[in-house]
Amino acid sequence: MRFSINIPNFGDFADARTVAMAAAAAEEAGWDALFIWDHMVHDKKERQGQPFGDPWMLLTAAALATSRLRLGTLVTPVARRRPEQLARQVATLDALSGGRVIFSAGLGGPIADEFGSFGEPTDPVLLAERLDEGLDLLQRYWSGERVDHIGKHYQVNDVALLPASTQRPRPPVWIAGFWPHRRPIRRAARWDGVVPLFSTAGHGNLPPIDELRDLIDYVGEHRKGRQGSHFEVVVGGISPGDPAKARDLIAPYADAGATWWDERQLMTTAALHRLAPVMRRINQGPPTL
């Protein structure tokens, strides 16, 4: 199992220098990755008056401050971005970091605030179509080869985006989705990993372990024929700084099939977007199994 730190792109973490400092501390303390949220306004009522930073600028600062730490968003709503521009941003960060990017994607939300506020469509079926078509385009763009595409939502005429991504054939792609909804988990099974959210567990809360097992079994059913390829399963919550207590908490999830532990703060507290509590946990170091 590997261990990551999860931070939002608002509050104290809207500042790129703060994110760079946190990333450097995480690398020094032995964490494996730093993941940043990708939101424009998140929940407008809840985040009123809080500053936001662009996640790709924040990750650039983190890349320049580190040499080993894996970096990425959790998660990017592809339907809110132009695939060609997003492909450029990810490939540029992948080159700058020496091939350390993990790309995570999802539908995005809250849909009314994140999409409707800007006059964007809010139909989740349409957004899911854009997500799937956009993911296909991203994969083709990162190859560096010529792309011609006439789809329902995007058209591309004779374009090769160079340089190609540093990681070959592309950066790892993880997909988020709410369990027990099946469609996003089937989407994840086509890629390299799943970042499940659970209707029974809010951000920072661990899901029931039987639900995680059910999800992993479902992924396995839809990855038949791909068993030779590695697949990541990300589970997250709040772990204690005490190594023995952290091991007792996390080991059952590792035994169930989780491959990443994503260290998070509760969404319902100010600790979510404040530097001090996050730095305390970073400096304690990752759990050990």
N, C-alpha and C positions, 0 to 999 in steps of 0.2 A: 504494500500500500504506500502511496505517496501522499504528501500533505501540502495543502495550499492555504493561503490567506485570502479572504474575500473582503473587498471594500467597495462602497458605493462611489459614484463619481460626483457626489455633492457634499455639502457641509465642509468640514476641514479638508476633505480629499478632492475638492475642486481645484486645489492649488497643486501644480505640477511639481514644485519643489518639495512639498509635503509627501507626495506619492513617491518621489525619488528617494527620500529619506527612509520611508517605510519599506520600500523595496530593498534598499541596501541593508537595512537591519534584518529583514526576513532572510536574505541570502546568507548573511553572517551567522544567523541563529540556526541555520540548517533546514529551513523550509524549502520545498521543491518548486513552488509556483506562487504567483500573485495574480489574482483575477479581479477585474474591475467591472462594475455595472456599466451598461450603455443606455442611459436615459436622457431625455430632453427636459422633462419636467416631473417625471414620476407621478406621484399623487399630488396634484396641484394644491389641494387644501392642506395636506400634511406637510408639504415641502415649501409652503409659501415663505418667501424671503430668504431661502437658502440658495447659495451660489452653486452652479454646476460647472464641471469641466468637461471638455471633449475627451472621450476615453482614449482615442488614438494618440492625442497629444500627451495625455497622462502616461500612457504606456511607453511612449517614446522616451520620456524623462526616466521612467523606470529602467528601460533598456540601457540607457547611457550610464546609469548608476550601478549596474550589475553586470556579471559575466556568465552566470550559471542559471539563474532563476528562470523558469518558464513563465511566459507572460500571455495574457489574453483577456477577453471580455467574457463575462457571464451575465447575460448573453446579449448578442447583437440581434435586433429585429431587422432582418434582411429586407423585409417589405418596406421599411422606412428609409432605405438608402438606395442609391443607384448602384447596381452591382459592379459596374466598371470602376466607379470611384472607390468603392469598398475593396475591390480586388487590388487596386493600386496601394491603398493604405496598408492592407495586410501584408502584401509582398514587400513594401518598403520597410515595414517594421521587422519582417522576417529577415531581411538582409541586414538591417542595422543590428539586430540582436544576435546574428550568427545562427539563425534557424531555431529560435526558441519560442516561436508563436504557437499557441493553441487557439483555434478559432471556434467559438461556440455561438450557436444561433438558435433563435426561437421565434415565436409569433410576436412577442413583445406585449407590454401592457404597463399600466392600465390603458386599454385601447382607447377609451373615450378621451383621456387626458393626453396620451402620447401621440395619438393619431388625429382624433377629432378636433383637438385644439388648433390644428394647423390646416384644417380643411381636407385632411386625408380621409380615404375610405375607412370605415370602421366595421365592415362586414368581415367576420373572422374567416369565413370560407374563402373570400377573395384574398385576404392577407396570407392565408395558408398556400394558396395557389402561387402568389408572388414569392413566398418563401421557397417553395420547391423549385420553381423555375429559376430563381435567383441563385440558389445553391448549385444547380447544374451549371449555370454560367460562371460562377466563381471558380469552380473546379477547372473549367476549360480555360478561363483567363489565366489561372496560375500556371498552366502548362507552358505558356509562352507561345503556343501554336496559334495558327489562324482560327478565328471564330466567325462563323456565319450562323445566324440564328433568326428564325421567324417563329415567335411564340405568341401565346395569348396576351402576355403583358410586356414583353421586351422584344426588341428587334436589334440585330447586330449585323453589320455588313462589312466583311473583310477587315477584321481587326485582330492584331496580335499585340498583346500587352507585354512589353519587355521592360525590365528583366523578369523572367519567371520567378516563382517563389524559390527561396533558398532550399527549403525542405522539398524533397522529391518523393512522390510525384506532386505533393502539395502539403500544406500544414495539416495536422490532425483536425478533424471537424467533429465537434460534439454537438448534440442536439438536446434542447430542453423541452420539457412538456409535463403537463399535470397528469399524474396517475390517479385514478384508473382510466383516463381517456386513452384509447388505443391508438388513434391515428398518429399523434406525435411520437409515440414510442415505436411504432412501425417505421416512421421516418428516421428515427435515431438508429434503428437496426441496419439501415442502409449505409450508415457512415461509420465513424470510429469510436463513438462513445455516447453515453446518455447522461444528462444532468436532470434527474427527475425532481419534480416538485410534487408535493402530496397534499391532497385536500384535507388530510387529517393532521398535517404538521406545517405550521407557518415557518417563515424564514428564521433560521436559528434553532428550530426545534427538530429533534430527530424523529423520523417516521417510525411507525411500528415495523419491526423487523420482518414480520410475515408479509407485509405489503411489499417490502423490498425484494424478498424472495419471489413473490408472485411476478413482480415486474421483470426480474432477471430471467425467470423462466419464460416469460412472454417474449422477451428480446431473443432468447435462444431459439425459440420456435421460428422466428422470422430471420434468423441468421444462418439457417441451414444452407450448407454449401459454402459458407464463409468461415468455417470453424478454424481455418489456418491463420486467419488474421486476428490480431489482438484487438480487444474491445474494452473500453474503459467504462466504469460505472462510478459516478460521483455521488457521494452522500455527504451531507454537511450538518453542522450543528456547533454547539459550544462545548469544548472539551476543557477539563480542569488542567491547570499547570502541573499538578502532581503527576509524574509519569505512571505510577501504578494505577491511580484512579482513571487516568486517561486510557490506559490499556484496557482496563476492565470495561470501560464504556464503549470503546471502538472495536475491540477484537471480535465481538459477535457479528458486526457488520462486515468486517473483512472476511470472516468465515462464510458469510452468506454470499459473498461475491463482489463486494465493493472494492474498487481498486484505488480510489482517491478519497481522502478525507478533506473536506473544504471547511476551514475554520471560519465561522460566521458570528455575527452579533445578532441579537434579537431585533427585529424590525420595529418593535413597539417601544424601544428605548432610545434615548439620545446617544447611547454608546455606539449605535450603528454608524454614525457619521462623525464621531469625535476621535481625534488622534490619540489621546492619552490612554483610553482603555484598549484600543487596538494595539498600541505599541507595547503595553504591558504584556499582552498575550504573545505578541511576536517575539519579544525578548526572552520569554520563558522557553521558547523553542518548540518544535513540533512534538507530538506524541511519538512514542516508540512502541513497536509491537514485537 
